[in-house]
Amino acid sequence: MFYYVYILESLKNRSLYIGYTTDLKKRFAEHNNGESLAAKPFRPYKLIFYEAFINKKDAKAREEYLKSGWGFRSIKKMLKGYLKQK
């Protein structure tokens, strides 16, 4: 089983949502169907990045890092080309 850390971009206001799951397709659908209360007001979403981990603790640590100040800076660097084109 894999654990996925993912980044979604709101097509409504371009905000980013970071999360982790074991079923990326299902979780993405849940976000776009309004089943995630935190993400519901910013639907629809586009999946712009994901990473797969074998270990749950590693995935959770990565998610927490990406949500931190340094992690958010890393996202901006990793996705510089994509984020610039908008």
N, C-alpha and C positions, 0 to 999 in steps of 0.2 A: 504494500500500500504506500502511496505517496501522499505527502502533505504539500499543498500548494499555497504559496504566498502570492497574492495578486494585487494589481493596481487597476482600478477602474477610473475612467474619466467621465464626469457628468456631461452629457451633451446639452444640458440646460444652462449650466453656468461655468463649465470647465473645471470644477473642483475635482480633487482626487480623493478616492476612497481606497484604503488599504485594509486587507484582511487575509485570513488563511482558512483553508478548508481541505477536506479529503476528496471532495467531488466538485471540481471547478465548474463544469457545465451546469450542474444543478444549482450551485450557489449563484452563478451569474444570472440564471433565470429567476431565482428568488429575488435578487436585487431589482431586476427589471420589472418583476411582477408586483413590487411593493411589499414583499414579505419581510424586508429588513427595515425596521422602524427608523434607524439612524440614517439610512440612505434613501428612504422613500421620497422625501420632498425634492430630491435632485435627479430623479429619473428622467429620461432613460440614460443608461450607461453604455460605455464602450470599454471592452477589455483592452488595455494598452501594454500590460506587462505581467508576466508570471514566472515564478521559479518553482522547481519541484525539490522536495527534501524527503529522505527516507525516515528521518527521525522527527517526531512531533516537537520535541523541545527545541531542536534547531530551527524549525519553521516558525515556532512561536517567538523565539528570540529574534529572528530576522524581521518578523512583522513588527515587533516592538521597536527594533532599531529604526526601521523605515518610517515609523510614526514619530520618531524623535527629531530634534532639530538637525543633527548631523545626518540622520537617515534621509530626511526630506531634501537636504542639500545633495546627497548622493543620487536621489531620484532625479533631481534637476540635471545633474551631470550625465547620468546614464541615458536619460531620454531627451537630451538636449536638442537633437535634431528633430524629433517628433514634436516636442513642445514649442519649438521655435516656428514651425511651419504654420501654426494656428494664428 
